[in-house]
Amino acid sequence: MSYEQYLAQYQCYNKIIGDTPYNGSEPHCERTWDGLLCWNDAQANTTVEQNCPGYFHDFDTSEIASKVCDSTGNWFQLPTRNYSWSNYTRFFGYLQETENIYYLSLVGHALSIVSLSTSVFIFCYLRILSCQRVTLHKNLFCSYIFNSILIIFFLTTLTNHHEFVERHSILHILHQYMTSCNYFWMLCEGVYLHSLVVVAVFINKPHPAWFYMLGWVQHCLLPVCRYWIRPTTLLYIVHGPICVALLLNMTFLLNIMHVLVRKLRDTHHFKIHMYMRAVRAALILVPLLGVQFILIPLRPKNPLLGKIYDYTMHFAVDYQVIACTMPCGKKFRGLTKPRWNFLAEMQNVTLASCYGDVPSARTGALARIVGKMQSGHLSNQYILVLYF
């Protein structure tokens, strides 16, 4: 809870204790604190109302909350719950900013699924890319895909069916688990990159099983499902390790950039284009390591700055994976370009043989192919094409 909510709760309890007790003879509902607002005594068969509190930035403070006191003098309860229920559904009034952010998130996660699926296909199709680093990328991208699918499901299906979460709480647990997997696979990326660039003490590469344990297994046991649906202070069980992972990745990023800048200074005349290379490397590593998530708790209280923050952070979070997959396209082009060049040279050789072109053209093309084969720039699949 926020400080304002704790203060409101404290003031409500003081009011409950200090106010004069109800002196009527008819049935009534007793004053209470429901977790968000303080409710005074109410007569039976009445509905009491009050304005929305101001300590939730996504609540519309012009809307009204209501609470029903039934004929027996008890606060109304839903059949599926054993505690009194207050109607806060009107708090979430029609807000254009909320709708814009909703569609921004929906489109961002849909594009992320497409770009991530394409990247995973490229990694699996091009066997030449098979290595431990790419294995980490594939696991990170798969965790993003699963999480984006769950988020789209929540956004589209559960928006108007909140009771669905109560009946299928395992989906909420799965969403919490996949969210944790995202952060811990980003931590795996940070640990691996830091060990290569900074530490460089591993004679052999770390065993993949350690990364699988960190990314998929170690945080898979979450407590009872309802703790993640209702407001609770136990969220630190999930959020605590995530914060530690983000702080570690922030430390890794700063250390990696320090080593990078130092290497550039030692090996080159450190000019402006070298600074730009370092900045570009940092911009690539920020979304890969998820460092931008550190700014999420720092939402300004100013309404205008808060809106700017909401749009910026939703864009950074929802479109983060697109930035992570952009290097895959460059790598794919770099690996497929030699193949197309090779096929073009083979075509030149064939045409020269069929139509009797100048022998020097045929000889030059063959010389380039043989040179690439001897230098190891052509893989076995290209050599097989030449053989047949």
C-alpha positions as CSV (number, residue, x, y, z in Angstrom):
1,M,0.0,0.0,0.0
2,S,1.0,3.6,-0.6
3,Y,1.7,6.0,2.3
4,E,-1.6,7.9,1.6
5,Q,-3.5,4.6,1.8
6,Y,-1.8,3.7,5.1
7,L,-2.6,7.2,6.4
8,A,-6.3,6.8,5.3
9,Q,-6.5,3.4,7.1
10,Y,-5.0,4.9,10.3
11,Q,-7.4,7.8,10.3
12,C,-10.4,5.5,9.6
13,Y,-9.5,3.2,12.6
14,N,-9.2,6.3,14.8
15,K,-12.6,7.4,13.6
16,I,-14.2,4.0,14.2
17,I,-12.9,4.0,17.8
18,G,-13.4,7.7,18.6
19,D,-16.9,8.5,17.1
20,T,-20.1,8.1,19.1
21,P,-21.6,4.7,18.8
22,Y,-24.8,4.3,16.8
23,N,-27.8,4.9,19.1
24,G,-30.7,3.8,16.9
25,S,-32.9,0.7,17.7
26,E,-33.4,-0.5,14.2
27,P,-30.9,-2.8,12.4
28,H,-27.8,-1.1,11.0
29,C,-24.4,-1.9,9.4
30,E,-21.4,-1.0,11.5
31,R,-18.7,1.4,10.4
32,T,-15.8,-0.4,8.7
33,W,-12.6,-0.1,6.7
34,D,-12.7,-2.2,3.5
35,G,-9.1,-1.7,2.4
36,L,-9.8,1.4,0.2
37,L,-12.3,3.6,1.9
38,C,-13.8,4.2,5.4
39,W,-17.5,3.6,5.7
40,N,-19.7,5.1,8.4
41,D,-22.7,3.4,10.1
42,A,-25.6,2.8,7.8
43,Q,-29.2,2.0,8.3
44,A,-30.6,-1.3,7.0
45,N,-31.9,-1.4,3.4
46,T,-29.8,1.6,2.3
47,T,-27.0,2.2,-0.1
48,V,-24.2,4.6,0.9
49,E,-21.9,6.4,-1.6
50,Q,-18.7,8.4,-1.5
51,N,-16.1,9.7,-4.0
52,C,-13.2,7.8,-5.2
53,P,-9.9,8.2,-3.2
54,G,-7.1,10.2,-4.7
55,Y,-4.2,7.8,-3.9
56,F,-4.7,5.6,-6.9
57,H,-3.5,7.4,-10.1
58,D,-5.7,5.2,-12.4
59,F,-8.9,5.9,-10.5
60,D,-11.3,8.5,-11.8
61,T,-11.8,10.7,-8.7
62,S,-15.1,12.1,-10.1
63,E,-16.8,8.7,-9.9
64,I,-18.7,7.2,-6.9
65,A,-18.2,4.1,-4.9
66,S,-21.2,2.4,-3.2
67,K,-21.8,-0.1,-0.4
68,V,-25.1,-1.8,0.3
69,C,-26.5,-2.4,3.8
70,D,-29.1,-5.2,3.6
71,S,-32.3,-5.7,5.6
72,T,-30.5,-7.8,8.3
73,G,-28.1,-5.0,9.1
74,N,-25.1,-6.6,7.4
75,W,-23.0,-5.3,4.6
76,F,-23.7,-7.0,1.3
77,Q,-21.5,-10.0,0.4
78,L,-21.1,-11.7,-3.0
79,P,-22.1,-15.3,-3.0
80,T,-18.6,-16.4,-3.8
81,R,-16.9,-14.4,-1.0
82,N,-17.1,-14.5,2.8
83,Y,-16.4,-10.8,3.3
84,S,-18.3,-7.6,2.6
85,W,-18.2,-6.2,-0.9
86,S,-17.9,-2.6,-2.1
87,N,-18.8,-1.5,-5.6
88,Y,-15.7,0.2,-7.1
89,T,-16.5,-0.6,-10.7
90,R,-17.4,3.0,-11.5
91,F,-13.9,4.1,-10.4
92,F,-12.6,3.0,-13.8
93,G,-14.5,5.5,-15.8
94,Y,-14.0,6.1,-19.5
95,L,-10.6,7.6,-19.8
96,Q,-9.1,8.3,-23.2
97,E,-5.6,7.8,-21.9
98,T,-6.5,4.4,-20.5
99,E,-8.0,3.3,-23.8
100,N,-4.9,4.6,-25.7
101,I,-2.6,2.7,-23.4
102,Y,-4.8,-0.4,-23.8
103,Y,-4.4,-0.4,-27.5
104,L,-0.8,0.5,-27.3
105,S,-0.1,-2.5,-25.2
106,L,-2.3,-4.8,-27.4
107,V,-0.5,-3.8,-30.6
108,G,2.9,-3.9,-29.0
109,H,2.5,-7.4,-27.6
110,A,1.1,-8.6,-31.0
111,L,4.0,-7.2,-32.9
112,S,6.4,-8.7,-30.3
113,I,4.9,-12.1,-30.8
114,V,5.5,-11.8,-34.6
115,S,9.0,-10.5,-34.4
116,L,10.0,-13.0,-31.7
117,S,8.6,-15.9,-33.5
118,T,10.5,-14.9,-36.6
119,S,13.7,-14.6,-34.7
120,V,13.3,-18.0,-33.0
121,F,12.6,-19.5,-36.5
122,I,15.8,-17.9,-37.8
123,F,17.8,-19.2,-34.9
124,C,16.5,-22.7,-35.3
125,Y,16.7,-22.7,-39.1
126,L,20.3,-21.5,-39.4
127,R,22.3,-24.2,-37.7
128,I,25.4,-22.2,-38.1
129,L,24.1,-19.9,-35.4
130,S,23.9,-22.8,-32.8
131,C,25.9,-21.8,-29.7
132,Q,25.3,-21.1,-26.1
133,R,24.7,-17.4,-26.6
134,V,22.0,-18.1,-29.2
135,T,20.5,-20.7,-26.8
136,L,20.1,-18.0,-24.2
137,H,18.5,-15.7,-26.8
138,K,16.0,-18.5,-27.8
139,N,14.9,-19.1,-24.2
140,L,14.6,-15.4,-23.5
141,F,12.5,-14.9,-26.7
142,C,10.3,-18.0,-25.9
143,S,9.6,-16.6,-22.4
144,Y,8.6,-13.3,-24.0
145,I,6.3,-15.1,-26.5
146,F,4.5,-17.0,-23.7
147,N,4.1,-13.9,-21.6
148,S,2.8,-11.8,-24.5
149,I,0.2,-14.4,-25.3
150,L,-1.0,-14.4,-21.7
151,I,-1.1,-10.6,-21.6
152,I,-3.1,-10.4,-24.8
153,F,-5.5,-13.0,-23.3
154,F,-5.9,-11.0,-20.1
155,L,-6.4,-7.7,-22.0
156,T,-9.0,-9.1,-24.4
157,T,-10.8,-11.7,-22.4
158,L,-10.7,-10.6,-18.8
159,T,-11.3,-6.9,-19.2
160,N,-15.1,-7.3,-18.8
161,H,-15.0,-10.7,-17.0
162,H,-13.1,-10.1,-13.7
163,E,-14.8,-13.1,-12.1
164,F,-12.9,-15.3,-14.6
165,V,-9.7,-14.7,-12.6
166,E,-11.3,-16.0,-9.4
167,R,-12.5,-19.2,-11.1
168,H,-9.2,-19.8,-13.1
169,S,-6.6,-18.4,-10.8
170,I,-4.0,-20.8,-12.3
171,L,-3.8,-18.4,-15.3
172,H,-2.8,-15.6,-13.0
173,I,-0.2,-17.8,-11.4
174,L,1.1,-18.7,-14.8
175,H,1.3,-15.0,-15.8
176,Q,3.3,-14.2,-12.6
177,Y,5.6,-17.2,-13.4
178,M,6.2,-16.1,-17.0
179,T,6.8,-12.5,-15.9
180,S,9.5,-13.8,-13.5
181,C,11.0,-16.0,-16.3
182,N,11.4,-12.9,-18.5
183,Y,13.4,-11.0,-15.8
184,F,15.5,-14.0,-14.9
185,W,16.4,-14.9,-18.5
186,M,17.4,-11.3,-18.9
187,L,19.6,-11.9,-15.9
188,C,21.0,-15.0,-17.6
189,E,21.9,-12.8,-20.6
190,G,23.6,-10.3,-18.2
191,V,25.6,-13.0,-16.4
192,Y,26.8,-14.6,-19.6
193,L,27.8,-11.3,-21.3
194,H,29.5,-10.0,-18.1
195,S,31.4,-13.3,-17.8
196,L,32.7,-12.9,-21.4
197,V,33.5,-9.2,-21.4
198,V,34.5,-8.4,-17.9
199,V,35.3,-11.5,-15.8
200,A,36.8,-13.8,-18.5
201,V,37.7,-16.4,-15.8
202,F,35.8,-19.3,-17.3
203,I,38.2,-21.7,-19.1
204,N,35.1,-23.6,-20.2
205,K,31.8,-22.0,-20.8
206,P,29.2,-22.2,-18.0
207,H,27.1,-25.3,-18.3
208,P,23.7,-24.6,-19.8
209,A,21.9,-26.4,-17.0
210,W,22.8,-23.5,-14.6
211,F,21.0,-21.1,-16.9
212,Y,18.0,-23.3,-17.3
213,M,17.8,-23.6,-13.5
214,L,18.0,-19.8,-13.1
215,G,15.7,-19.0,-16.0
216,W,12.9,-21.6,-15.7
217,V,13.1,-23.6,-12.4
218,Q,14.2,-21.6,-9.4
219,H,11.1,-19.4,-9.2
220,C,8.5,-21.8,-10.4
221,L,7.1,-22.6,-6.9
222,L,4.7,-19.7,-5.9
223,P,2.4,-19.7,-2.9
224,V,-1.4,-20.1,-2.9
225,C,-3.0,-18.6,-5.9
226,R,-5.3,-16.2,-4.2
227,Y,-2.4,-14.2,-2.7
228,W,-1.6,-12.9,-6.2
229,I,-5.3,-12.0,-7.0
230,R,-6.2,-10.0,-3.9
231,P,-4.3,-7.0,-2.5
232,T,-1.5,-8.4,-0.3
233,T,1.8,-7.5,1.2
234,L,3.2,-10.9,0.1
235,L,4.0,-9.7,-3.4
236,Y,7.6,-9.1,-2.3
237,I,8.0,-12.8,-2.7
238,V,7.7,-12.3,-6.5
239,H,8.9,-8.7,-6.8
240,G,11.9,-9.0,-4.5
241,P,13.9,-11.4,-6.7
242,I,12.9,-9.4,-9.8
243,C,14.3,-6.2,-8.2
244,V,17.5,-8.0,-7.4
245,A,17.8,-9.3,-11.0
246,L,17.3,-5.8,-12.4
247,L,19.9,-4.3,-10.0
248,L,22.4,-7.0,-11.0
249,N,21.8,-6.3,-14.7
250,M,22.2,-2.6,-14.1
251,T,25.6,-3.3,-12.4
252,F,26.6,-5.6,-15.3
253,L,25.7,-3.0,-17.9
254,L,27.7,-0.3,-16.2
255,N,30.7,-2.6,-15.8
256,I,30.5,-3.7,-19.4
257,M,30.3,-0.2,-20.7
258,H,33.3,0.8,-18.5
259,V,35.3,-2.1,-20.0
260,L,34.2,-1.2,-23.5
261,V,35.1,2.5,-23.2
262,R,38.5,1.6,-21.7
263,K,39.2,-0.9,-24.5
264,L,38.3,1.7,-27.1
265,R,40.6,4.3,-25.5
266,D,43.5,1.8,-25.4
267,T,43.2,0.6,-29.0
268,H,42.0,3.7,-31.0
269,H,42.2,7.4,-31.1
270,F,39.1,8.0,-29.0
271,K,37.1,10.4,-31.2
272,I,33.4,11.2,-31.5
273,H,32.5,8.2,-33.6
274,M,34.0,6.0,-30.8
275,Y,31.6,7.6,-28.4
276,M,28.8,6.9,-30.8
277,R,29.8,3.2,-30.9
278,A,29.7,3.0,-27.2
279,V,26.3,4.7,-27.0
280,R,25.0,2.3,-29.7
281,A,26.2,-0.7,-27.7
282,A,24.5,0.6,-24.6
283,L,21.2,1.2,-26.4
284,I,21.3,-2.4,-27.6
285,L,22.1,-3.8,-24.2
286,V,19.5,-1.7,-22.3
287,P,16.4,-3.6,-23.7
288,L,18.3,-6.9,-23.8
289,L,19.0,-6.7,-20.0
290,G,15.8,-5.0,-19.1
291,V,17.5,-2.1,-17.3
292,Q,14.6,0.3,-18.3
293,F,12.3,-1.5,-15.8
294,I,14.2,0.1,-12.9
295,L,12.3,3.3,-13.8
296,I,8.9,1.8,-13.4
297,P,8.4,2.7,-9.6
298,L,9.4,6.3,-10.3
299,R,6.1,7.6,-11.7
300,P,5.8,11.4,-11.2
301,K,2.8,12.6,-9.2
302,N,2.2,15.6,-11.6
303,P,-0.7,14.6,-13.9
304,L,0.9,15.8,-17.1
305,L,4.3,14.2,-16.3
306,G,2.4,11.1,-15.2
307,K,0.7,10.8,-18.6
308,I,4.1,11.2,-20.4
309,Y,5.6,8.6,-18.1
310,D,2.7,6.1,-18.8
311,Y,3.1,6.4,-22.5
312,T,6.9,6.2,-22.4
313,M,7.1,3.2,-20.1
314,H,4.3,1.3,-21.9
315,F,6.1,1.9,-25.2
316,A,9.4,0.8,-23.6
317,V,8.0,-2.3,-22.0
318,D,5.6,-3.4,-24.7
319,Y,8.0,-2.8,-27.6
320,Q,11.1,-3.8,-25.8
321,V,11.4,-7.2,-27.5
322,I,11.3,-5.6,-31.0
323,A,14.5,-3.8,-30.1
324,C,15.9,-7.0,-28.9
325,T,15.2,-8.8,-32.2
326,M,16.5,-6.1,-34.5
327,P,20.1,-7.5,-34.4
328,C,18.7,-10.9,-35.6
329,G,17.8,-9.3,-39.0
330,K,21.3,-8.0,-39.5
331,K,22.8,-11.3,-38.5
332,F,20.4,-13.1,-40.9
333,R,21.3,-10.9,-43.8
334,G,25.0,-11.3,-43.0
335,L,24.7,-15.1,-43.1
336,T,22.5,-15.3,-46.2
337,K,24.4,-12.8,-48.3
338,P,27.4,-15.1,-48.9
339,R,24.9,-17.8,-50.0
340,W,23.3,-15.6,-52.6
341,N,26.7,-14.3,-53.8
342,F,27.8,-17.9,-54.2
343,L,24.8,-18.9,-56.2
344,A,25.2,-15.9,-58.5
345,E,28.8,-16.8,-59.1
346,M,27.8,-20.4,-59.9
347,Q,25.3,-19.0,-62.4
348,N,28.0,-17.0,-64.1
349,V,30.1,-20.2,-64.4
350,T,27.2,-22.1,-65.9
351,L,26.4,-19.4,-68.4
352,A,30.0,-19.1,-69.4
353,S,30.2,-22.8,-70.0
354,C,26.9,-22.9,-72.0
355,Y,27.3,-19.9,-74.2
356,G,31.1,-19.8,-74.6
357,D,31.8,-16.6,-72.8
358,V,35.3,-15.3,-72.3
359,P,37.3,-18.0,-70.4
360,S,38.7,-15.4,-68.0
361,A,35.2,-14.7,-66.6
362,R,34.7,-18.4,-65.9
363,T,38.1,-18.7,-64.5
364,G,37.7,-15.7,-62.2
365,A,34.4,-16.9,-60.8
366,L,35.8,-20.4,-60.2
367,A,38.9,-18.8,-58.5
368,R,36.7,-16.8,-56.2
369,I,34.6,-19.9,-55.2
370,V,37.7,-22.1,-54.6
371,G,39.2,-19.3,-52.6
372,K,36.2,-19.1,-50.4
373,M,36.2,-22.9,-49.9
374,Q,39.8,-22.9,-48.9
375,S,39.4,-20.0,-46.5
376,G,36.5,-21.7,-44.8
377,H,34.0,-19.0,-45.7
378,L,31.7,-21.5,-47.4
379,S,29.9,-24.0,-45.2
380,N,29.3,-27.7,-46.2
381,Q,25.8,-27.0,-47.6
382,Y,27.3,-24.6,-50.2
383,I,30.0,-27.1,-51.1
384,L,27.3,-29.8,-51.6
385,V,25.6,-27.4,-54.0
386,L,28.8,-27.1,-56.0
387,Y,29.4,-30.8,-55.9
388,F,26.0,-31.7,-57.4
